Amino acid sequence: MSAYYKAESRQMSMLYGKEGLLIEDLRNDLQQPGTQALLIVTASGVVAAGCFLLARFPEKKDGAD
């Protein structure tokens, strides 16, 4: 199986160059459950932080400081 992946990697780099190989590696990494979980946790944290930030600053009314 190792020889198959080595041949596939070589063909990918010949056809698409280093960028294609990099994108293929990234795609393979994104298919891992641990990586997907980390992305979900990070995205959820960013959305939650945005919600807390928006809730922290209420809209000012005219004439009120």
TIGU-568848 format. One record per residue (C-alpha): residue number from 1; x, y, z. Coordinates in nm, 2 decimals. Layout:
REM residues N
{rec NUM,{X,Y,Z}}
...
REM end
This chain:
REM residues 65
{rec 1,{0.00,0.00,0.00}}
{rec 2,{0.29,0.23,0.07}}
{rec 3,{0.42,0.20,-0.29}}
{rec 4,{0.07,0.29,-0.42}}
{rec 5,{0.06,0.61,-0.21}}
{rec 6,{0.42,0.70,-0.31}}
{rec 7,{0.33,0.66,-0.68}}
{rec 8,{0.01,0.85,-0.64}}
{rec 9,{0.20,1.14,-0.47}}
{rec 10,{0.47,1.14,-0.74}}
{rec 11,{0.20,1.16,-1.02}}
{rec 12,{0.02,1.43,-0.83}}
{rec 13,{0.33,1.64,-0.80}}
{rec 14,{0.42,1.59,-1.17}}
{rec 15,{0.07,1.69,-1.29}}
{rec 16,{-0.01,1.98,-1.05}}
{rec 17,{0.32,2.08,-0.91}}
{rec 18,{0.39,2.15,-0.54}}
{rec 19,{0.07,2.35,-0.50}}
{rec 20,{-0.14,2.05,-0.61}}
{rec 21,{0.05,1.82,-0.37}}
{rec 22,{0.00,2.07,-0.09}}
{rec 23,{-0.38,2.10,-0.16}}
{rec 24,{-0.41,1.72,-0.18}}
{rec 25,{-0.24,1.69,0.16}}
{rec 26,{-0.47,1.95,0.31}}
{rec 27,{-0.77,1.77,0.17}}
{rec 28,{-0.66,1.45,0.32}}
{rec 29,{-0.59,1.61,0.66}}
{rec 30,{-0.94,1.77,0.65}}
{rec 31,{-1.10,1.43,0.62}}
{rec 32,{-0.96,1.32,0.96}}
{rec 33,{-1.22,1.33,1.24}}
{rec 34,{-0.98,1.50,1.48}}
{rec 35,{-0.92,1.79,1.24}}
{rec 36,{-1.29,1.83,1.17}}
{rec 37,{-1.36,1.84,1.54}}
{rec 38,{-1.09,2.11,1.59}}
{rec 39,{-1.23,2.32,1.31}}
{rec 40,{-1.59,2.29,1.45}}
{rec 41,{-1.47,2.39,1.80}}
{rec 42,{-1.27,2.69,1.66}}
{rec 43,{-1.56,2.81,1.45}}
{rec 44,{-1.80,2.78,1.74}}
{rec 45,{-1.56,2.97,1.96}}
{rec 46,{-1.53,3.25,1.71}}
{rec 47,{-1.91,3.27,1.67}}
{rec 48,{-1.97,3.27,2.04}}
{rec 49,{-1.71,3.54,2.10}}
{rec 50,{-1.88,3.75,1.83}}
{rec 51,{-2.22,3.71,2.00}}
{rec 52,{-2.08,3.80,2.34}}
{rec 53,{-1.90,4.11,2.19}}
{rec 54,{-2.22,4.22,2.02}}
{rec 55,{-2.42,4.17,2.34}}
{rec 56,{-2.17,4.37,2.54}}
{rec 57,{-2.22,4.69,2.34}}
{rec 58,{-2.59,4.78,2.35}}
{rec 59,{-2.72,5.04,2.10}}
{rec 60,{-2.71,5.40,2.23}}
{rec 61,{-3.04,5.59,2.22}}
{rec 62,{-3.06,5.95,2.11}}
{rec 63,{-3.01,6.19,2.40}}
{rec 64,{-2.89,5.93,2.64}}
{rec 65,{-2.52,5.89,2.73}}
REM end
